[in-house]
Amino acid sequence: MRKLSVSHVRIVYKVDEYLREVRVYMLGARRDIWDHDQPEILERAQELANAITHEQKTAAAQPKPPKRAPKV
């Protein structure tokens, strides 16, 4: 995970380069986001990881469309 501090706000996020996504886990006051919200941040990260794994398994189980022959 990464963090970005902007003024008095901290943004906790993770970049998934493969999926080309930025997942934001938490926005909060810089001074206390980790002290008070770390368990919630980690719980959200685990829930998101589980959802992504489920989506990938579902997509892999679906039949793939037939390949087209190249145009000549």
Secondary structure, DSSP 8 states (H G I E B T S, - for coil): -EEEEETTEEEEEEEETTTTEEEEEEEEETTTHHHHHHHHHHHHHHHHHHHHHHHHHHHHHS----------
